[in-house]
Amino acid sequence: MKHIFITLLLLFAPVAALADATYIVKFLSGVESLFQKLIPIVSGLALLMFIWGLVKFITQSGDERAVAEGKQFMIWGIVALFCAVSVWGIVTVAQNIFGIGGGTAQVSPGTTYTP
């Protein structure tokens, strides 16, 4: 994992060094916009997965195999919900750090970028 991060950093270092700060802010704003659209969809699917497992667990309580399958659906639904909420939090922290999303970002002294 460490090698992948270092490789990506080295690959994108020249691009970041030569790029105008406006393009970096636009790119980060686009990534933020993508995540803001995908995360509610993923969260909804994870919730449906959890509910499906719960229904299967309750309705087929006599069948051991169905109960185990229902438990697995509920566990993976909770894991997916946790991941979706975590990504949402990380995106929010990144927005606050870089000053993008929902306002004006400071690109360079005296210059502002409004999405």
N, C-alpha and C positions, 0 to 999 in steps of 0.2 A: 504494500500500500504506500509506503514511504517513497519507493522508487517511482511509482506512478505519479505522485504529487510533484516530485522533483522534476520529472520529465515534462509534465504539463507546464510547470512554472518556467522551465527553460525554453519550451516551445513558444509560449506566449509573452515572454519577456521582451523580445524585440518589438512585437506588435504594440505592447503597452507603452514602451519607451518612445516609439515613433508616432503613436496615435495622439490625436488631439483629445484633450480631456472631455470635450463635448461628446465624442463618439463613445467613450467609455461610459459616460453617464447614460447615454441613449441605450447602449447595450445592456447595462444593469437595469435600466428602467423596463426594457423589453423582457428580460428574464423575470423580473418582479411581476410584471403583468401576466406572463405565462403562468407562473406559480399561483397567482391570485385567482386565475380561472380554473386551474386544474385541481387545486386542493379541495374545494368544496365538492367536486365530483368524486374524487377519490374517497373523501370522508363519507359521502353518501353511500357509495358502494360498500365501504367497510362496515357501515352501520347496517346495511341490508344483509351483509354476510353474517354479522353477529345475530341479527333477528332471525334469519333463516336457520342458523344453528340452534337457537333457543327454541324455535317452533318445533324443529325436528327432535330436540332433546325432550320436550314436554309431550308431544303427541305420540311418539313412538317409544315411550318409556319401558315397554315390555321387551323390546328387541335390543340386546346388548350391543350389537354392531351399529345400529342406528344411533344409540345413545353415545357411543364412542365417536361416531362421525359428527354428531351434533356438538359434542365437546370440542372437537378439533376446529369446527367452523367458528364456534364462539371464541376460542383462543386466538385464531388467526384474525378474526374480526377485530378483537381488542388490540392486537399487535399492529394491524393496519391503521386503526384509529389513532393509536399512539404515535406512529410514524408520521401520519398526515398532520396531526396537531404540532408535532415537533418541527416539521418542515415549515409550517406556517409561522411558528415562533422564530425560527432562524431567519426567515425572509423578513419578518418585522424588525429583528435586530439589525440585519444588514441594511434595511431602509434607514433606520435611525443612524447607523454609523456613517453611511455614505450620503445621507441627506437627500434621498430620492423618494419619490412616491408621495402624492398628496400635498405637494407644495413646490417650492422653488429650491433647486439645488445650487449651491455655490460651486461654479466650475473653476474659475480663477479670479483673482482680485479684480473687482469691478465688472465682472461678467456673470450673468445668471442664465440658467437654462430652465425653462418651464415646459414640461411635457405637454 
